[in-house]
Amino acid sequence: MNNPEQMIYCEQCKNRKLDIATNIVLCSLTNQKPNFEHDCDKFIANPENKTELKKENKVPKNYSRDIIAVIIFFVALYRLIRLFF
């Protein structure tokens, strides 16, 4: 994970602490910036936080239908233009 992803992860943790001087989210247990790779073993979900933590293992959306629809649209548009000009 890179730093912005870690910050999003940490902002949803009950163990977070905001350093007012630098405006950086720190771990309240270690008083350090996040330094984990995938998941923090000290993570406790904050029940007050309404947003869901995005998981990396979500299946990405299949855009093939959207691409095919756009291609069909442009082919039809091309034929209409060619018909009148």
C-alpha positions in Angstrom: 0.0 0.0 0.0 1.1 3.5 -0.6 0.8 6.3 1.9 -2.6 7.7 0.7 -4.1 4.2 0.8 -2.7 3.6 4.3 -4.2 6.9 5.5 -7.7 6.0 4.2 -7.3 2.6 6.0 -6.1 4.3 9.2 -8.9 6.9 9.1 -11.4 4.1 9.6 -9.6 2.6 12.6 -10.5 3.1 16.2 -6.7 3.3 17.1 -6.1 6.4 15.0 -4.8 9.7 16.3 -4.5 13.0 14.5 -1.3 14.9 14.9 -2.6 18.5 14.9 0.9 20.0 14.2 1.4 18.1 11.0 -2.3 17.2 10.2 -1.3 13.5 9.8 -3.1 10.5 11.0 -1.0 8.4 13.4 -1.5 5.2 15.2 -2.5 5.9 18.8 -0.7 2.7 19.9 2.7 3.3 18.3 2.5 7.1 17.8 3.9 6.6 14.3 2.8 7.0 10.7 1.4 3.8 9.1 4.1 1.4 8.0 2.2 -1.8 7.1 2.0 -3.4 3.7 -1.5 -4.9 3.3 -3.3 -5.0 6.5 -2.5 -3.7 10.0 -2.7 -6.3 12.7 -3.7 -3.6 15.2 -6.7 -2.5 13.1 -10.0 -2.1 14.9 -12.9 -0.9 12.9 -14.4 2.3 14.3 -18.2 1.8 14.7 -18.8 5.6 14.5 -17.3 5.6 10.9 -20.1 5.1 8.4 -17.9 4.5 5.3 -16.9 1.0 4.4 -13.3 0.0 4.0 -12.6 -0.9 0.4 -11.1 -4.3 0.0 -8.4 -4.8 -2.7 -9.8 -8.3 -3.5 -13.1 -7.0 -4.9 -13.8 -8.2 -8.4 -13.3 -5.3 -10.8 -16.2 -4.3 -13.0 -16.3 -5.9 -16.4 -16.3 -3.0 -18.9 -16.6 -5.2 -22.1 -20.4 -4.5 -22.5 -19.8 -0.8 -22.1 -17.1 -0.8 -24.7 -19.2 -2.9 -27.2 -22.1 -0.5 -26.7 -19.9 2.5 -27.5 -18.5 0.8 -30.6 -22.0 0.0 -31.8 -23.1 3.5 -31.2 -20.3 5.0 -33.2 -20.7 2.5 -36.1 -24.4 3.4 -36.3 -23.6 7.1 -36.1 -21.0 6.7 -38.9 -23.5 4.9 -41.1 -26.1 7.6 -40.5 -23.7 10.4 -41.4 -22.5 8.5 -44.5 -26.1 7.9 -45.6 -26.9 11.6 -45.7 -23.5 13.0 -46.9 
